[in-house]
Amino acid sequence: MADENLTRIIQETVPGRQITLAHIIARPRPIIYKKLGLNPGIDYSQSAIGVLTMTPAEMAIIGSDLATKASDIELGFLDRFSGTLIFTGTLSNVEQAIREILNYAEHTLRFTVCPVSRS
């Protein structure tokens, strides 16, 4: 017998090839590093955090490979199930890594990519 007070949630992903978020957080406050579990031993005045979401989610694996080969960044979080990728480094290195991911996704894999946003 089903309980009428239970809520059923169905989660679906839409098939597609896209990068829906490419954001740079320039000079983040130390509390952001702490809350995300990122390396706190860095020069915050020169640092940045790159945040990307992509579909299919496995693209996060390819994106992490591209980012680490293109620039001196440190991977902070990679989720092959949600398609989320977070990395840190100097502002110029994070920008370079994001540019490489977007360029490869758009021109080689024919993904739809969003513009880079920055805060």
N, C-alpha and C positions, 0 to 999 in steps of 0.2 A: 504494500500500500504506500503510495507516494505521499510525502509530507507537503501539504499545500503552502507552507510557509517558506519553502526553499526556493531560491532563485537560481535558475539555470543560465549560465553564461556561455555563449558560443563565440570563440575568437577565430577570425579568419584573416588570412593575408590575401591581398590582391596580387595576382601574378603580374609582374612587370619588371622592367629593367630601369631603375632610376635611383638617383641620389636625391633624397628629399630634404636633407639638411646638411649644410657644410658651414660650420660656424667657428670663428676664432674668438676666444676670450683673451684679449691682450691685457697683460699685467693684472692677472686675477689676484684677488685678496687671498691671503694664506688660508683662511677658513674654507675656501672652496677646495683647495688641495687636500686639506684634512678630511673634509666630509666625503670626498670622492676616493680617499685612500691612495692618493698620488704621492709621489716622492716629495717630502717636505724640505729636503736638503738642497734647495736651489736658490738662485738669486731671483726673487720675485719681481724685481724691477725690470728684468730683461726677459721674463718668461711669458709663455702663452700656452693655452690649452686649445687643441683642435677637437671638435665634436662633429661626427658625421653619422647619418643614418642612411641605410641603403637597402634596396630590394633587388634581387633576392638576398636574403640575409647572409648567405655564404660569400657575398661580395666583400663583406667585412674582412674576411681572411685575405682575399686578394689585395684589398686596400691597405691592410697592415703590412703586407710584403712590399707593396709599392712605396709606402711612406718610409719604411726603414731603409730601403735601398736608395731613395731619392734624397734623404736628408738625415741629419743627426738628431733624431727625435727618440723619445722613450715611450714605448707603449704603456698606456695606463689601464685600458680596458678594451677587450675585444669579445663581442658576443655574436657568435655565428648563428644564434637562434633568432635574435631580434634585429640583427644587422647594424648594431651600434659599434662605433669605433671611437675611442678617446685616446689622444696622445699629447705629450708635452714636449717642450723644448723652447729654444729662443723664438721670438716672434718671427724672425726671417726663416728659420727652419720649419716651423709649423706652417707658415704660408707656402713654402716650397713644397712640402709634403702634400698639402691639400690640393695645390695646383696640379701636381703629378697625378693624384688619384682622379680628379675631375677630368683631366685631359685624357688619360687612358680609358676611363669609363665612357666618355663621350665619343672619342674618335676611334678607338679600337673595338670596344664592345658595343658601341651604338646605343649607349644608355641616354636617357634624358637626365640632365643634371640641373641643379638649381644654382643660382648665383651664390657666391660666398658672402656671408654676413659677418659682421664684426662688432664686438662690444668692448 
